[in-house]
Amino acid sequence: MSSTRDSAAAAGTPPPGSTQERLVISTQELLWERGYVGTSPKAILQHAGVGQGSMYHHFAGKSDLALAAIRRTADDMRATAEEIFAAPGTAYDRVAAYLLRERQVLRGCPIGRMTQDRDVVQDPELRAPLDEMFGWLRRRIAEVLAEGQRHGELSDALDPAAVAASVAAVVQGGYVLARAAEDPAPFDAAVHGLLALLAAQTTPTP
């Protein structure tokens, strides 16, 4: 494994506006748009508006930079989701807010997009942020649902872990169906269908 990779991933957020930051942001955008295989070092440099050699000054190469970009994207997604899950409201309200939040549905999930790249999935380092993000998401949703059960908001018969897995699957599957149809309607239908099932597990307010 590359020690440069490890140091880049652990270095934290580079200074705003720096060449390193522009490279990471550009790679995030290109990975979301084109995937890993379709994102060339030349395209990254052009998108970032930096000269040839800038990448290799800060990163060991494309995979090293991609790792930093994927980790940044996963961290951003986690922060957005946590803000919703930690907000006031019932468990149902918070899960619904997560499912109904504004998304660029037709662009797909920036992390889910990476799972379609063989080179990413077969590389343990590049795949790790994906596994960590999806694992965290399922655990966090399960925690919210379990909290709702403790507060008497949700039926005791509900399985928090299973429902959390369903929420994650519906979101990712919804992206795929929407992109295939070039229409966000399938995503919206899947989300509202899941919410209807979850609503049936809520308990009457005393």
GIKA-V554224 format. One line per field, one symbol per residue. ss: DSSP state (~ for helix, > for strand, _ for the rest). phi: phi as a letter, one per 40 degrees, with the letter a starting at -180 (. if undefined). psi: psi as a letter, one per 20 degrees, with the letter a starting at -180 (. if undefined). A space follows every 50 residues. Layout:
ss: ???
phi: ???
psi: ???
//
This chain:
ss: __~~~~~~~~________~~~~~~~~~~~~~~~~______~~~~~~~~__ ___~~~~~___~~~~~~~~~~~~~~~~~~~~~~~~_____~~~~~~~~~~ ____~~~____~~~~~_~~~~__~~~~~~~~~~~~~~~~~~~~~~~~~~~ ___>_____~~~~~~~~~~~~~~~~~~~~~~___~~~~~~~~~~~~~~~_ _>____
phi: .cccdccccccgccddgcdccccccccdcccccbgcccbcdcccccccgb cchccccbbcidccccccccccccccccccccdccccchccddccccccc ccacdccgcccddccccdccccbdcccdccdccccccccccccccccccc cgcbcccccdccccccccccccccdccccccfacdccccccccccccccc ccbdcd
psi: qphggghghiiaprppirggghgggghgghghgirghioqhghggghikr rpihgihhqhaghgghggggggggggggggghhghirqrrgggggghghj qpqmgiiaphghhhiioghghiohghhghgggghggggggghggghghgh jjhqqiipoggghghhgghggghhgghghhilpighggggghgghgghhi jqqqp.
//
